[in-house]
Amino acid sequence: MSKIVVIDDSQLMRSLLRHMLTHAGHEVEIWEDVTAMEIPERIAVAHPDLIITDYQMPGCNGLTVARMARKARPELPVIVVTATRDPAVADALKRIDVTCILHKPLREEELLEALRQVL
């Protein structure tokens, strides 16, 4: 069982991800309204095996989450979930070594396959 942190501004997506991940046997911790400056400290306290974050969120988007996670623990896998199919966004995420980019609508099989590859 892995400990997975989910960061998403949508209650529906948080619930959906929690359901899929717990059903697959993982421990899930939800972070709501997180700021960029909080991320390294929260990672140090939580010791997650993986972060799954939405890309488009007010305040602290998925690129910022991934960048701050890399500063805190460079080896920590980060999966970004996005509805955006903008090549510039994908390039920016790849440049900071985001582990995986998944697109909405998110299918459970796709998420579980990404987890098998990442964990």
C-alpha positions as CSV (number, residue, x, y, z in Angstrom):
1,M,0.0,0.0,0.0
2,S,1.3,3.4,-1.0
3,K,0.5,6.8,0.6
4,I,-0.8,9.1,-2.1
5,V,-1.5,12.8,-1.6
6,V,-4.3,14.3,-3.8
7,I,-4.4,18.0,-4.5
8,D,-7.4,19.3,-6.4
9,D,-9.8,22.2,-6.0
10,S,-12.8,20.2,-7.2
11,Q,-14.7,18.2,-4.5
12,L,-15.9,15.9,-7.2
13,M,-12.4,15.0,-8.4
14,R,-11.1,14.6,-4.8
15,S,-13.9,12.2,-4.1
16,L,-13.4,10.3,-7.4
17,L,-9.7,10.0,-6.9
18,R,-10.1,9.0,-3.2
19,H,-12.5,6.3,-4.2
20,M,-10.4,4.9,-7.1
21,L,-7.2,5.0,-5.0
22,T,-8.6,3.5,-1.8
23,H,-10.4,0.8,-3.8
24,A,-7.0,-0.1,-5.3
25,G,-5.6,-0.4,-1.7
26,H,-3.8,2.9,-1.3
27,E,-3.8,5.3,1.6
28,V,-5.0,8.7,0.5
29,E,-4.4,12.1,2.0
30,I,-6.3,15.1,0.6
31,W,-4.8,18.6,0.6
32,E,-7.2,21.4,0.0
33,D,-6.3,25.1,-0.5
34,V,-2.6,24.4,-0.3
35,T,-0.1,27.3,-1.0
36,A,3.2,26.9,-2.8
37,M,5.2,27.7,0.3
38,E,3.4,25.0,2.4
39,I,4.2,22.2,0.0
40,P,7.8,21.3,1.0
41,E,6.9,21.3,4.8
42,R,3.7,19.2,4.2
43,I,5.7,16.7,2.1
44,A,8.3,16.5,4.9
45,V,5.5,15.8,7.5
46,A,3.4,13.4,5.3
47,H,6.1,11.4,3.6
48,P,3.9,10.5,0.6
49,D,5.0,8.0,-2.0
50,L,3.2,9.9,-4.8
51,I,1.4,13.2,-5.4
52,I,-1.5,13.5,-7.8
53,T,-2.5,17.1,-8.5
54,D,-4.8,18.9,-10.8
55,Y,-3.2,21.3,-13.2
56,Q,-5.7,24.2,-13.3
57,M,-6.4,25.4,-9.8
58,P,-6.7,28.9,-8.4
59,G,-3.7,30.2,-6.5
60,C,-1.4,27.2,-6.8
61,N,-1.6,25.3,-10.1
62,G,-0.2,21.9,-10.9
63,L,3.0,23.3,-12.3
64,T,3.7,25.1,-9.1
65,V,2.8,22.0,-7.0
66,A,5.2,19.9,-9.1
67,R,8.0,22.5,-8.9
68,M,7.8,22.8,-5.1
69,A,7.6,19.0,-4.8
70,R,10.8,18.7,-6.8
71,K,12.5,21.1,-4.5
72,A,11.3,19.2,-1.4
73,R,12.0,15.7,-2.7
74,P,13.4,15.4,-6.2
75,E,12.7,11.7,-6.4
76,L,9.0,12.0,-5.4
77,P,6.7,11.0,-8.3
78,V,4.2,13.6,-9.3
79,I,1.2,12.9,-11.6
80,V,-0.6,15.9,-13.0
81,V,-4.3,15.5,-14.1
82,T,-5.5,18.1,-16.6
83,A,-8.2,18.9,-19.1
84,T,-5.7,21.0,-21.0
85,R,-4.2,19.6,-24.1
86,D,-1.9,22.6,-24.7
87,P,1.5,21.4,-25.9
88,A,3.1,24.4,-24.1
89,V,1.7,23.2,-20.8
90,A,2.9,19.6,-21.4
91,D,6.3,20.9,-22.3
92,A,6.5,23.0,-19.1
93,L,5.5,20.0,-17.0
94,K,8.0,17.7,-18.8
95,R,10.8,20.3,-18.2
96,I,10.4,19.9,-14.5
97,D,10.3,16.2,-14.8
98,V,6.6,15.5,-13.9
99,T,6.4,11.8,-13.8
100,C,3.1,11.5,-15.7
101,I,0.4,13.6,-17.3
102,L,-3.1,12.2,-17.4
103,H,-6.0,13.9,-19.2
104,K,-9.6,14.4,-18.1
105,P,-12.0,12.8,-18.3
106,L,-9.9,10.4,-16.1
107,R,-10.6,6.7,-16.5
108,E,-9.9,4.4,-13.6
109,E,-7.9,1.9,-15.8
110,E,-5.7,4.8,-17.0
111,L,-5.0,5.9,-13.5
112,L,-4.2,2.4,-12.2
113,E,-1.9,1.8,-15.1
114,A,0.0,5.0,-14.3
115,L,0.2,3.9,-10.7
116,R,1.7,0.5,-11.7
117,Q,4.3,2.3,-13.8
118,V,5.2,5.0,-11.2
119,L,5.1,2.9,-8.0
